[in-house]
Amino acid sequence: MEFKNNLGDRAIQDVMQSYPEIGEILGRFDIGCTTCKVGICLLKDVVSIHGLSKDDEAKIEREINEHLTQKGE
């Protein structure tokens, strides 16, 4: 997965602190990172370990990158 601005290499808690909407995107795919109290997993790992289809992984990647583009990043 390739996220803009190397976002995939950041801890999910940091990602969601900077971009709360990403938690909403993940939640639509039943990835409940917003309730996790640890939050040290990297964004790219969070997506890959949940056993999603390649199609759903691609949708998440596209939605997150589109969100970043809309924010001007």
Backbone as CSV, one residue per row, in Angstrom:
resi,resn,N_x,N_y,N_z,CA_x,CA_y,CA_z,C_x,C_y,C_z
1,MET,0.844,-1.179,0.000,0.000,0.000,0.000,0.884,1.234,0.000
2,GLU,0.439,2.205,-0.743,1.179,3.467,-0.832,0.264,4.614,-0.418
3,PHE,0.525,5.146,0.759,-0.235,6.302,1.218,0.588,7.553,0.989
4,LYS,-0.089,8.633,0.669,0.591,9.907,0.452,1.336,10.327,1.717
5,ASN,2.400,11.073,1.512,3.180,11.656,2.606,3.734,10.608,3.573
6,ASN,3.946,9.375,3.063,4.447,8.279,3.907,3.587,8.038,5.142
7,LEU,2.305,8.315,5.020,1.392,8.167,6.145,1.322,6.722,6.626
8,GLY,1.548,5.768,5.732,1.498,4.362,6.108,2.552,3.965,7.121
9,ASP,3.603,4.756,7.240,4.692,4.466,8.170,4.524,5.166,9.517
10,ARG,3.370,5.749,9.741,3.101,6.429,11.015,2.173,5.587,11.882
11,ALA,2.329,5.695,13.186,1.465,4.984,14.132,0.024,5.454,13.957
12,ILE,-0.890,4.510,14.051,-2.297,4.821,13.799,-2.822,5.891,14.751
13,GLN,-2.374,5.912,16.003,-2.851,6.954,16.929,-2.432,8.339,16.456
14,ASP,-1.234,8.444,15.899,-0.768,9.736,15.380,-1.536,10.126,14.122
15,VAL,-1.797,9.130,13.269,-2.552,9.379,12.046,-3.938,9.912,12.385
16,MET,-4.615,9.246,13.309,-5.989,9.653,13.630,-6.036,10.960,14.412
17,GLN,-4.973,11.262,15.126,-4.924,12.557,15.812,-4.827,13.680,14.780
18,SER,-4.025,13.469,13.751,-3.870,14.472,12.703,-5.042,14.479,11.725
19,TYR,-5.599,13.302,11.480,-6.664,13.129,10.479,-7.781,12.251,11.051
20,PRO,-8.638,12.777,11.908,-9.689,11.958,12.521,-10.602,11.278,11.502
21,GLU,-10.733,11.858,10.340,-11.597,11.281,9.320,-11.085,9.924,8.841
22,ILE,-9.798,9.672,8.986,-9.245,8.383,8.585,-9.800,7.281,9.476
23,GLY,-10.037,7.578,10.735,-10.678,6.611,11.624,-12.071,6.246,11.127
24,GLU,-12.779,7.223,10.586,-14.110,6.970,10.020,-14.006,6.084,8.780
25,ILE,-13.010,6.342,7.945,-12.807,5.516,6.749,-12.543,4.071,7.170
26,LEU,-11.632,3.877,8.115,-11.317,2.530,8.572,-12.534,1.861,9.205
27,GLY,-13.295,2.619,9.953,-14.487,2.080,10.609,-15.510,1.529,9.628
28,ARG,-15.607,2.130,8.468,-16.544,1.626,7.450,-16.159,0.239,6.953
29,PHE,-14.904,-0.145,7.194,-14.428,-1.463,6.788,-14.232,-2.367,8.015
30,ASP,-14.908,-2.024,9.108,-14.858,-2.786,10.367,-13.468,-2.875,10.971
31,ILE,-12.679,-1.839,10.783,-11.380,-1.726,11.443,-11.577,-0.708,12.557
32,GLY,-11.587,-1.182,13.789,-11.965,-0.346,14.926,-10.817,0.324,15.636
33,CYS,-9.924,0.942,14.915,-8.760,1.581,15.532,-9.127,2.754,16.433
34,THR,-10.261,3.337,16.212,-10.625,4.508,17.012,-10.844,4.141,18.477
35,THR,-11.115,2.873,18.763,-11.336,2.452,20.149,-10.114,1.782,20.761
36,CYS,-9.076,1.566,19.979,-7.860,0.913,20.475,-7.121,1.869,21.406
37,LYS,-6.701,1.357,22.541,-5.997,2.194,23.525,-4.481,2.154,23.335
38,VAL,-3.981,1.219,22.515,-2.539,1.115,22.309,-2.129,2.053,21.182
39,GLY,-2.608,1.798,19.965,-2.429,2.706,18.849,-1.046,2.833,18.274
40,ILE,-0.187,1.828,18.492,1.177,1.938,17.980,1.367,1.239,16.638
41,CYS,0.359,0.529,16.160,0.461,-0.135,14.857,0.609,0.919,13.764
42,LEU,1.384,0.591,12.756,1.516,1.486,11.615,0.255,1.397,10.769
43,LEU,-0.117,2.491,10.142,-1.322,2.515,9.317,-1.296,1.403,8.275
44,LYS,-0.182,1.228,7.587,-0.115,0.194,6.536,-0.320,-1.202,7.116
45,ASP,0.137,-1.444,8.348,-0.040,-2.748,8.980,-1.476,-2.941,9.455
46,VAL,-2.080,-1.879,9.952,-3.467,-1.948,10.413,-4.365,-2.438,9.293
47,VAL,-4.158,-1.910,8.115,-4.994,-2.297,6.974,-4.696,-3.740,6.568
48,SER,-3.440,-4.116,6.519,-3.089,-5.440,6.000,-3.425,-6.586,6.952
49,ILE,-3.421,-6.377,8.263,-3.639,-7.487,9.197,-5.107,-7.832,9.416
50,HIS,-6.006,-7.080,8.867,-7.420,-7.335,9.113,-8.069,-8.287,8.119
51,GLY,-7.272,-8.913,7.265,-7.789,-9.939,6.370,-8.826,-9.448,5.375
52,LEU,-8.687,-8.216,4.943,-9.618,-7.668,3.963,-9.274,-8.173,2.567
53,SER,-10.222,-8.108,1.690,-9.955,-8.461,0.296,-9.016,-7.410,-0.303
54,LYS,-8.340,-7.788,-1.355,-7.456,-6.837,-2.043,-8.260,-5.644,-2.548
55,ASP,-9.504,-5.891,-2.947,-10.380,-4.817,-3.417,-10.664,-3.826,-2.296
56,ASP,-10.978,-4.335,-1.097,-11.240,-3.435,0.033,-9.985,-2.691,0.457
57,GLU,-8.840,-3.372,0.429,-7.586,-2.690,0.754,-7.339,-1.544,-0.223
58,ALA,-7.600,-1.799,-1.496,-7.412,-0.758,-2.519,-8.382,0.392,-2.298
59,LYS,-9.607,0.098,-1.883,-10.599,1.149,-1.606,-10.134,2.022,-0.443
60,ILE,-9.615,1.393,0.610,-9.133,2.156,1.761,-7.979,3.055,1.341
61,GLU,-7.034,2.486,0.615,-5.888,3.261,0.141,-6.354,4.460,-0.684
62,ARG,-7.273,4.225,-1.600,-7.782,5.295,-2.469,-8.526,6.354,-1.646
63,GLU,-9.387,5.930,-0.727,-10.154,6.897,0.069,-9.249,7.754,0.943
64,ILE,-8.252,7.130,1.557,-7.333,7.898,2.405,-6.525,8.874,1.564
65,ASN,-6.010,8.427,0.447,-5.233,9.317,-0.411,-6.095,10.443,-0.983
66,GLU,-7.343,10.148,-1.331,-8.247,11.198,-1.806,-8.531,12.205,-0.696
67,HIS,-8.695,11.707,0.524,-8.917,12.604,1.666,-7.725,13.543,1.852
68,LEU,-6.526,12.985,1.772,-5.327,13.816,1.914,-5.230,14.852,0.802
69,THR,-5.577,14.457,-0.403,-5.560,15.394,-1.527,-6.553,16.529,-1.302
70,GLN,-7.735,16.185,-0.805,-8.747,17.221,-0.530,-8.282,18.191,0.537
71,LYS,-7.458,17.706,1.467,-6.923,18.567,2.523,-5.706,19.360,2.043
72,GLY,-5.328,19.147,0.777,-4.203,19.892,0.220,-2.852,19.309,0.536
73,GLU,-2.825,18.019,0.811,-1.539,17.381,1.156,-1.105,16.426,0.088
